[in-house]
Amino acid sequence: MGYSPDFVKKMGEIVEQIRDDQMDFPIKVVAALDDTCFTCPHKGKTTCEASVGSNEHVLTMDLNVIRHLGLIEGAVYKKSYLVKLTAEKVEPDDLDYICKGCSWLSYGVCKEGIADVREKYLK
């Protein structure tokens, strides 16, 4: 599902860090290119250039997440807080709205991931 081997590697590293309960680190909330984007072959200087409208689509999903979680764009939060907040506020079917139009949504892995986070943190 990745866009390039470098993107897949970077995404894997980020997912591993997020899943590691022993690691906690600050995350800046942005509606823009982020750390994952920097290895994407579709990354332009400041925007996603995958196709016409792709940057607006990505920004919409970013803003949907920010609103759904009640976050402040530009603010910095601890990873542990964001993971717990996600478990509390996001149900798998919420992704149908939050991530509407995302090419990865049909694979089901994101919904499975949300279900796993909820099971782990809402015991």
DSSP file (Angstrom, degrees, kcal/mol; ACC not computed):
  #  RESIDUE AA STRUCTURE BP1 BP2  ACC     N-H-->O    O-->H-N    N-H-->O    O-->H-N    TCO  KAPPA ALPHA  PHI   PSI    X-CA   Y-CA   Z-CA
    1    1 A M              0   0    0      0, 0.0     2,-0.1     0, 0.0   102,-0.0   0.000 360.0 360.0 360.0  -2.6    0.0    0.0    0.0
    2    2 A G        -     0   0    0      1,-0.1     4,-0.0    38,-0.0    38,-0.0  -0.306 360.0-133.9 -82.3 168.4    3.0    2.2    0.1
    3    3 A Y  S    S-     0   0    0      1,-0.3    -1,-0.1    -2,-0.1     3,-0.1   0.663  84.2  -8.9 -93.5 -20.1    4.1    4.7   -2.5
    4    4 A S  S  > S-     0   0    0      1,-0.1     4,-2.6    36,-0.0    -1,-0.3  -0.959  74.8 -98.3-166.3 161.9    7.8    3.7   -2.6
    5    5 A P  H  > S+     0   0    0      0, 0.0     4,-2.3     0, 0.0     5,-0.2   0.892 124.0  51.3 -57.5 -39.5   10.2    1.5   -0.6
    6    6 A D  H  > S+     0   0    0      2,-0.2     4,-2.5     1,-0.2     5,-0.2   0.901 110.2  49.0 -64.7 -39.8   11.4    4.6    1.3
    7    7 A F  H  > S+     0   0    0     32,-0.4     4,-3.0     2,-0.2     5,-0.2   0.932 110.9  49.5 -64.3 -45.6    7.9    5.6    2.2
    8    8 A V  H  X S+     0   0    0     -4,-2.6     4,-2.4     1,-0.2    -2,-0.2   0.910 112.2  49.0 -59.8 -43.0    7.0    2.0    3.4
    9    9 A K  H  X S+     0   0    0     -4,-2.3     4,-2.2    -5,-0.2    -1,-0.2   0.937 113.2  46.0 -62.6 -47.4   10.1    2.0    5.5
   10   10 A K  H  X S+     0   0    0     -4,-2.5     4,-2.4     1,-0.2    -2,-0.2   0.919 112.5  50.2 -63.5 -44.0    9.4    5.4    7.1
   11   11 A M  H  X S+     0   0    0     -4,-3.0     4,-2.7     1,-0.2    -1,-0.2   0.912 110.0  51.5 -61.0 -42.2    5.7    4.5    7.7
   12   12 A G  H  X S+     0   0    0     -4,-2.4     4,-2.3    -5,-0.2    -1,-0.2   0.897 109.4  49.8 -60.7 -41.6    6.9    1.2    9.4
   13   13 A E  H  X S+     0   0    0     -4,-2.2     4,-2.1     2,-0.2    -2,-0.2   0.916 112.2  47.3 -63.4 -43.7    9.3    3.1   11.6
   14   14 A I  H  X S+     0   0    0     -4,-2.4     4,-2.4     2,-0.2    -2,-0.2   0.929 112.2  49.0 -65.4 -44.9    6.6    5.6   12.7
   15   15 A V  H  X S+     0   0    0     -4,-2.7     4,-2.4     1,-0.2    -1,-0.2   0.912 110.3  52.1 -61.2 -42.3    4.0    2.9   13.4
   16   16 A E  H  X S+     0   0    0     -4,-2.3     4,-1.1     1,-0.2    -1,-0.2   0.907 110.7  47.6 -60.7 -42.5    6.6    1.0   15.4
   17   17 A Q  H  < S+     0   0    0     -4,-2.1     3,-0.3     1,-0.2    -1,-0.2   0.888 111.5  50.1 -66.9 -38.9    7.3    4.1   17.5
   18   18 A I  H  < S+     0   0    0     -4,-2.4    -2,-0.2     1,-0.2    -1,-0.2   0.897 112.5  47.4 -66.0 -39.2    3.6    4.8   18.1
   19   19 A R  H  < S+     0   0    0     -4,-2.4     2,-0.9    -5,-0.2    -1,-0.2   0.672  88.2  97.9 -76.7 -16.9    3.0    1.2   19.2
   20   20 A D    ><  -     0   0    0     -4,-1.1     3,-1.3    -3,-0.3    -1,-0.0  -0.629  55.8-167.0 -79.1 105.7    6.0    1.1   21.6
   21   21 A D  T 3  S+     0   0    0     -2,-0.9    -1,-0.2     1,-0.3    -4,-0.0   0.682  85.1  62.1 -66.2 -17.9    4.6    1.8   25.0
   22   22 A Q  T 3  S+     0   0    0     -3,-0.0     2,-0.4     2,-0.0    -1,-0.3   0.680  93.9  74.6 -81.8 -17.7    8.1    2.4   26.4
   23   23 A M    <   +     0   0    0     -3,-1.3     2,-0.4    -6,-0.2     0, 0.0  -0.814  54.8 171.9 -99.0 133.6    8.6    5.4   24.0
   24   24 A D        +     0   0    0     -2,-0.4    54,-0.1    55,-0.1    -6,-0.0  -0.995  11.1 155.3-136.6 135.9    6.9    8.7   24.6
   25   25 A F        -     0   0    0     -2,-0.4    54,-2.3    52,-0.1     2,-0.2  -0.977  44.1 -86.8-155.3 160.7    7.8   11.8   22.6
   26   26 A P  E     -A   78   0A   0      0, 0.0     2,-0.4     0, 0.0    52,-0.2  -0.487  34.4-164.2 -76.2 144.1    6.3   15.1   21.6
   27   27 A I  E     -A   77   0A   0     50,-3.0    50,-2.5    -2,-0.2     2,-0.5  -0.995  10.8-144.8-128.6 125.1    4.1   15.3   18.4
   28   28 A K  E     -A   76   0A   0     -2,-0.4     2,-0.5    48,-0.2    48,-0.2  -0.780  19.6-130.8 -89.1 128.7    3.3   18.6   16.7
   29   29 A V        +     0   0    0     46,-2.7    45,-3.2    -2,-0.5     2,-0.3  -0.687  37.0 169.8 -83.2 121.6   -0.2   18.6   15.2
   30   30 A V        -     0   0    0     -2,-0.5     2,-0.5    43,-0.2    36,-0.1  -0.963  40.1-152.6-133.3 149.8   -0.1   19.9   11.7
   31   31 A A  S    S+     0   0    0     -2,-0.3     2,-0.3     2,-0.1    28,-0.1  -0.734  81.4  61.8-112.4  76.2   -2.5   20.1    8.7
   32   32 A A  S    S-     0   0    0     -2,-0.5    -2,-0.1    26,-0.1    15,-0.1  -0.929 104.4 -31.6-173.6-176.0    0.3   20.0    6.2
   33   33 A L        -     0   0    0     13,-0.4     2,-0.2    -2,-0.3    -2,-0.1  -0.379  67.5-171.4 -57.0 137.4    3.2   17.8    5.0
   34   34 A D     >  -     0   0    0     -4,-0.0     4,-1.0    -3,-0.0     3,-0.3  -0.565  41.1 -75.4-124.0-172.0    4.4   15.7    8.0
   35   35 A D  T  4 S+     0   0    0      1,-0.2     3,-0.4     2,-0.2     4,-0.2   0.841 129.0  51.6 -57.9 -35.8    7.3   13.4    8.8
   36   36 A T  T >4 S+     0   0    0      1,-0.2     3,-1.3     2,-0.1    -1,-0.2   0.889 103.9  58.7 -67.7 -38.3    5.7   10.6    6.8
   37   37 A C  G >4 S+     0   0    0     -3,-0.3     3,-1.9     1,-0.3     6,-0.2   0.769  86.2  77.1 -62.4 -27.5    5.3   12.8    3.8
   38   38 A F  G 3< S+     0   0    0     -4,-1.0    -1,-0.3    -3,-0.4    -2,-0.1   0.678  99.5  41.9 -65.6 -15.8    9.0   13.6    3.5
   39   39 A T  G <  S+     0   0    0     -3,-1.3   -32,-0.4    -4,-0.2    -1,-0.3   0.376  89.6 111.3-106.0   3.0    9.7   10.1    2.0
   40   40 A C    X   -     0   0    0     -3,-1.9     3,-1.7    -4,-0.2    -3,-0.0  -0.601  66.3-140.9 -78.9 132.4    6.7   10.1   -0.3
   41   41 A P  T 3  S+     0   0    0      0, 0.0    -1,-0.1     0, 0.0    -3,-0.0   0.641 101.2  60.5 -67.5 -11.5    7.5   10.4   -4.0
   42   42 A H  T 3  S+     0   0    0     -5,-0.1     7,-3.3     2,-0.0     2,-0.4   0.391  77.3 119.8 -93.7   2.3    4.4   12.6   -4.4
   43   43 A K  B <   -B   48   0B   0     -3,-1.7     5,-0.2    -6,-0.2     2,-0.1  -0.535  43.1-169.5 -74.8 125.4    5.8   15.3   -2.0
   44   44 A G        -     0   0    0      3,-3.1    -1,-0.0    -2,-0.4     5,-0.0  -0.201  47.5 -77.4 -91.9-165.9    6.3   18.7   -3.5
   45   45 A K  S    S-     0   0    0      1,-0.1     3,-0.1    -2,-0.1    -2,-0.1   0.917 121.5  -9.6 -62.0 -43.1    8.1   21.6   -1.9
   46   46 A T  S    S+     0   0    0      1,-0.1   -13,-0.4   -14,-0.0     2,-0.3   0.402 129.1  47.8-135.9  -1.7    5.1   22.4    0.4
   47   47 A T  S    S-     0   0    0    -15,-0.1    -3,-3.1    -5,-0.1     2,-0.4  -0.919  82.9 -95.4-140.4 163.5    2.2   20.3   -0.9
   48   48 A C  B     -B   43   0B   0     -2,-0.3     7,-0.5    -5,-0.2    -5,-0.2  -0.678  32.6-176.6 -76.4 130.4    1.1   16.8   -1.9
   49   49 A E        +     0   0    0     -7,-3.3    -6,-0.1    -2,-0.4    -1,-0.1  -0.027  42.0 121.1-119.9  29.3    1.4   16.6   -5.7
   50   50 A A  S    S-     0   0    0      1,-0.2     2,-0.3    -8,-0.1    -1,-0.1   0.900  88.3 -33.4 -60.4 -41.7    0.0   13.0   -6.2
   51   51 A S  S >  S-     0   0    0     -3,-0.2     3,-2.1    -9,-0.1     4,-0.5  -0.961  87.5 -54.7-165.7 173.4   -2.8   14.3   -8.4
   52   52 A V  T 3  S+     0   0    0     -2,-0.3    -3,-0.1     1,-0.3    -2,-0.0  -0.433 126.6  11.4 -60.3 127.9   -5.1   17.3   -8.9
   53   53 A G  T 3> S+     0   0    0     -2,-0.2     4,-2.1    -5,-0.1    -1,-0.3   0.356  92.5 116.3  85.9  -5.6   -6.9   17.9   -5.6
   54   54 A S  H <> S+     0   0    0     -3,-2.1     4,-2.6     1,-0.2     5,-0.2   0.895  73.8  51.5 -66.0 -38.7   -4.7   15.5   -3.6
   55   55 A N  H  > S+     0   0    0     -7,-0.5     4,-2.6    -4,-0.5    -1,-0.2   0.929 111.3  47.5 -64.0 -42.9   -3.3   18.2   -1.4
   56   56 A E  H  > S+     0   0    0      2,-0.2     4,-2.2     1,-0.2    -1,-0.2   0.885 111.6  52.0 -63.1 -38.4   -6.8   19.5   -0.5
   57   57 A H  H  X S+     0   0    0     -4,-2.1     4,-2.0     2,-0.2    -2,-0.2   0.931 111.2  45.8 -63.5 -46.3   -7.8   15.9    0.2
   58   58 A V  H  X S+     0   0    0     -4,-2.6     4,-2.5     1,-0.2    -2,-0.2   0.918 112.8  50.3 -64.4 -43.6   -4.9   15.3    2.5
   59   59 A L  H  X S+     0   0    0     -4,-2.6     4,-2.8     1,-0.2    -1,-0.2   0.882 107.9  54.2 -62.4 -38.1   -5.5   18.6    4.3
   60   60 A T  H  X S+     0   0    0     -4,-2.2     4,-2.4     2,-0.2    -1,-0.2   0.923 109.4  47.0 -61.8 -44.3   -9.2   17.7    4.7
   61   61 A M  H  X S+     0   0    0     -4,-2.0     4,-2.1     2,-0.2    -2,-0.2   0.917 111.8  51.0 -64.7 -41.8   -8.3   14.4    6.4
   62   62 A D  H  X S+     0   0    0     -4,-2.5     4,-2.4     1,-0.2    -2,-0.2   0.949 112.8  45.5 -57.3 -49.4   -5.8   16.2    8.7
   63   63 A L  H  X S+     0   0    0     -4,-2.8     4,-2.6     1,-0.2     5,-0.2   0.848 108.7  56.7 -65.9 -34.3   -8.4   18.8    9.7
   64   64 A N  H  X S+     0   0    0     -4,-2.4     4,-2.7    34,-0.2    -1,-0.2   0.921 110.0  45.4 -60.7 -43.7  -11.0   16.0   10.2
   65   65 A V  H  X S+     0   0    0     -4,-2.1     4,-2.5     2,-0.2     6,-0.2   0.934 112.1  51.2 -64.5 -46.7   -8.7   14.3   12.7
   66   66 A I  H  X>S+     0   0    0     -4,-2.4     5,-2.4     1,-0.2     4,-0.8   0.928 115.4  42.0 -58.2 -46.8   -7.9   17.6   14.5
   67   67 A R  H ><5S+     0   0    0     -4,-2.6     3,-0.6     3,-0.2    -1,-0.2   0.930 112.8  52.8 -66.4 -45.3  -11.5   18.5   14.9
   68   68 A H  H 3<5S+     0   0    0     -4,-2.7    -2,-0.2     1,-0.3    -1,-0.2   0.876 116.3  39.4 -60.0 -38.9  -12.6   14.9   15.8
   69   69 A L  H 3<5S-     0   0    0     -4,-2.5    -1,-0.3    -5,-0.2    -2,-0.2   0.564 108.9-122.6 -88.2  -8.8  -10.0   14.7   18.6
   70   70 A G  T <<5 +     0   0    0     -4,-0.8    -3,-0.2    -3,-0.6     2,-0.1   0.855  57.3 155.5  71.3  34.5  -10.5   18.4   19.7
   71   71 A L      < -     0   0    0     -5,-2.4     2,-0.5    -6,-0.2    -1,-0.2  -0.408  44.6-120.2 -90.4 167.8   -6.8   19.2   19.1
   72   72 A I    >   -     0   0    0     -2,-0.1     3,-2.1   -42,-0.0   -43,-0.3  -0.949  28.8-120.8-110.1 121.5   -5.2   22.6   18.4
   73   73 A E  T 3  S+     0   0    0     -2,-0.5   -43,-0.2     1,-0.3     3,-0.1  -0.392  99.9  20.8 -61.7 132.9   -3.3   22.8   15.1
   74   74 A G  T 3  S+     0   0    0    -45,-3.2    -1,-0.3     1,-0.4   -44,-0.1   0.195  97.0 122.8  92.5 -15.5    0.3   23.7   15.8
   75   75 A A    <   -     0   0    0     -3,-2.1   -46,-2.7   -47,-0.1     2,-0.5  -0.376  58.5-129.7 -76.9 159.2    0.1   22.5   19.4
   76   76 A V  E     +A   28   0A   0    -48,-0.2     2,-0.3    -3,-0.1   -48,-0.2  -0.943  28.0 177.6-114.0 130.2    2.5   19.8   20.7
   77   77 A Y  E     -A   27   0A   0    -50,-2.5   -50,-3.0    -2,-0.5     2,-0.2  -0.908  34.2-102.7-127.6 154.3    1.1   16.8   22.6
   78   78 A K  E  >  -A   26   0A   0     -2,-0.3     4,-2.0   -52,-0.2     3,-0.3  -0.536  29.0-125.2 -73.0 144.1    2.8   13.7   24.1
   79   79 A K  H  > S+     0   0    0    -54,-2.3     4,-2.6     1,-0.2     5,-0.2   0.901 110.5  57.2 -55.4 -43.5    2.4   10.6   22.0
   80   80 A S  H  > S+     0   0    0      1,-0.2     4,-2.0     2,-0.2    -1,-0.2   0.878 107.1  48.4 -59.2 -39.0    0.9    8.8   25.0
   81   81 A Y  H  > S+     0   0    0     -3,-0.3     4,-2.8     2,-0.2    -1,-0.2   0.921 111.8  48.8 -66.4 -44.4   -1.8   11.4   25.3
   82   82 A L  H  X S+     0   0    0     -4,-2.0     4,-2.3     2,-0.2    -2,-0.2   0.881 111.0  49.8 -66.0 -38.2   -2.7   11.2   21.6
   83   83 A V  H  X S+     0   0    0     -4,-2.6     4,-2.2     2,-0.2    -1,-0.2   0.936 114.0  44.9 -65.7 -45.5   -2.9    7.5   21.6
   84   84 A K  H  X S+     0   0    0     -4,-2.0     4,-2.1    -5,-0.2    -2,-0.2   0.912 113.3  50.6 -65.0 -42.1   -5.2    7.4   24.7
   85   85 A L  H  X S+     0   0    0     -4,-2.8     4,-2.4     1,-0.2     5,-0.2   0.897 109.5  51.1 -62.4 -40.9   -7.3   10.2   23.2
   86   86 A T  H  X S+     0   0    0     -4,-2.3     4,-2.4     1,-0.2    -1,-0.2   0.921 108.8  51.2 -62.0 -44.3   -7.6    8.3   20.0
   87   87 A A  H  < S+     0   0    0     -4,-2.2    -2,-0.2     1,-0.2    -1,-0.2   0.894 115.4  43.0 -59.2 -40.0   -8.7    5.2   21.8
   88   88 A E  H  < S+     0   0    0     -4,-2.1    -2,-0.2     1,-0.1    -1,-0.2   0.848 125.3  29.5 -75.4 -35.1  -11.4    7.2   23.7
   89   89 A K  H  < S+     0   0    0     -4,-2.4     2,-0.5    -5,-0.2    -2,-0.2   0.596 105.1  70.5-108.3 -12.6  -12.7    9.3   20.8
   90   90 A V     <  -     0   0    0     -4,-2.4    -1,-0.1    -5,-0.2    28,-0.1  -0.930  52.2-173.0-117.2 123.2  -12.3    7.3   17.6
   91   91 A E    >>  -     0   0    0     -2,-0.5     3,-2.0     1,-0.1     4,-0.6  -0.788  40.4-107.4-102.3 153.8  -14.3    4.2   16.7
   92   92 A P  G >4 S+     0   0    0      0, 0.0     3,-1.5     0, 0.0     4,-0.3   0.869 119.2  53.2 -49.8 -43.1  -13.4    2.2   13.6
   93   93 A D  G >4 S+     0   0    0      1,-0.3     3,-1.3     2,-0.2     4,-0.4   0.679  91.5  75.3 -71.1 -14.8  -16.5    3.4   11.7
   94   94 A D  G X> S+     0   0    0     -3,-2.0     4,-2.7     1,-0.3     3,-1.2   0.780  82.8  70.1 -62.3 -25.3  -15.5    7.0   12.4
   95   95 A L  H <X S+     0   0    0     -3,-1.5     4,-2.2    -4,-0.6    -1,-0.3   0.759  81.4  71.8 -65.8 -23.2  -12.9    6.5    9.7
   96   96 A D  H <4 S+     0   0    0     -3,-1.3    -1,-0.3    -4,-0.3    -2,-0.2   0.853 114.1  26.3 -59.6 -32.6  -15.6    6.4    7.1
   97   97 A Y  H X4 S+     0   0    0     -3,-1.2     3,-1.3    -4,-0.4    -2,-0.2   0.876 123.1  49.7 -91.8 -51.1  -16.0   10.1    7.7
   98   98 A I  H 3< S+     0   0    0     -4,-2.7   -34,-0.2     1,-0.3   -33,-0.2   0.893 125.7  28.2 -57.7 -42.1  -12.6   11.1    8.9
   99   99 A C  T >< S+     0   0    0     -4,-2.2     3,-2.6    -5,-0.2    -1,-0.3   0.052  83.6 162.1-110.3  23.7  -10.7    9.4    6.1
  100  100 A K  T <  S+     0   0    0     -3,-1.3     3,-0.1     1,-0.3    -3,-0.1  -0.180  71.1  14.5 -50.7 127.9  -13.4    9.6    3.4
  101  101 A G  T 3  S+     0   0    0      1,-0.3    -1,-0.3    -5,-0.1     2,-0.3   0.381  87.2 143.3  88.1  -3.9  -11.9    9.0    0.0
  102  102 A C    X   -     0   0    0     -3,-2.6     3,-1.0     1,-0.1     4,-0.5  -0.525  50.4-140.6 -71.7 132.7   -8.6    7.6    1.3
  103  103 A S  T 3  S+     0   0    0     -2,-0.3     3,-0.3     1,-0.2     4,-0.2   0.715 100.3  56.6 -66.4 -20.1   -7.3    4.9   -0.9
  104  104 A W  T >> S+     0   0    0      1,-0.2     3,-1.5     2,-0.1     4,-0.6   0.689  85.3  81.9 -83.5 -18.6   -6.2    2.9    2.1
  105  105 A L  G X4 S+     0   0    0     -3,-1.0     3,-1.3     1,-0.3     6,-0.2   0.863  84.1  58.6 -58.2 -39.6   -9.6    2.8    3.8
  106  106 A S  G 34 S+     0   0    0     -4,-0.5    -1,-0.3    -3,-0.3    -2,-0.1   0.701  93.7  67.1 -66.9 -18.4  -10.9   -0.1    1.7
  107  107 A Y  G <4 S-     0   0    0     -3,-1.5    -1,-0.3    -4,-0.2    -2,-0.2   0.763  94.8-141.5 -73.4 -24.1   -8.0   -2.4    2.9
  108  108 A G    <X  +     0   0    0     -3,-1.3     4,-2.1    -4,-0.6     5,-0.2   0.373  67.9 115.7  83.9  -6.0   -9.5   -2.3    6.5
  109  109 A V  H  > S+     0   0    0     -5,-0.4     4,-2.3     1,-0.2     5,-0.1   0.848  73.9  52.4 -69.2 -32.5   -6.1   -2.1    8.2
  110  110 A C  H  > S+     0   0    0     -6,-0.3     4,-2.4     2,-0.2    -1,-0.2   0.914 110.0  47.9 -69.6 -41.4   -6.8    1.3    9.7
  111  111 A K  H  > S+     0   0    0     -6,-0.2     4,-2.4     2,-0.2    -2,-0.2   0.901 112.0  50.7 -64.3 -39.2  -10.1    0.2   11.2
  112  112 A E  H  X S+     0   0    0     -4,-2.1     4,-2.4     2,-0.2    -2,-0.2   0.908 109.4  51.7 -62.3 -41.1   -8.4   -2.9   12.6
  113  113 A G  H  X S+     0   0    0     -4,-2.3     4,-2.4     2,-0.2    -2,-0.2   0.908 109.7  48.0 -62.6 -43.1   -5.7   -0.6   14.1
  114  114 A I  H  X S+     0   0    0     -4,-2.4     4,-2.6     2,-0.2    -1,-0.2   0.915 111.1  51.3 -63.9 -42.4   -8.3    1.6   15.8
  115  115 A A  H  X S+     0   0    0     -4,-2.4     4,-2.4     1,-0.2    -2,-0.2   0.909 110.7  49.1 -60.3 -41.7  -10.1   -1.4   17.1
  116  116 A D  H  X S+     0   0    0     -4,-2.4     4,-2.3     2,-0.2    -2,-0.2   0.907 111.0  49.2 -64.1 -42.8   -6.8   -2.7   18.5
  117  117 A V  H  X S+     0   0    0     -4,-2.4     4,-2.5     2,-0.2     5,-0.3   0.922 112.1  48.6 -63.3 -43.9   -6.0    0.6   20.2
  118  118 A R  H  X S+     0   0    0     -4,-2.6     4,-2.0     1,-0.2    -2,-0.2   0.908 111.8  49.1 -62.6 -42.6   -9.4    0.8   21.7
  119  119 A E  H  < S+     0   0    0     -4,-2.4    -1,-0.2    -5,-0.2    -2,-0.2   0.898 114.8  45.4 -63.8 -40.0   -9.1   -2.8   23.0
  120  120 A K  H  < S+     0   0    0     -4,-2.3     3,-0.4    -5,-0.2    -2,-0.2   0.898 123.7  30.3 -71.4 -41.8   -5.7   -2.1   24.5
  121  121 A Y  H  < S+     0   0    0     -4,-2.5    -2,-0.2     1,-0.2    -1,-0.2   0.574 114.4  56.4-101.5  -9.9   -6.5    1.3   26.2
  122  122 A L     <        0   0    0     -4,-2.0    -1,-0.2    -5,-0.3    -2,-0.1  -0.018 360.0 360.0-111.0  31.7  -10.1    1.0   27.1
  123  123 A K              0   0    0     -3,-0.4    -1,-0.2    -4,-0.1    -2,-0.1   0.488 360.0 360.0 -63.5 360.0  -10.0   -2.1   29.2
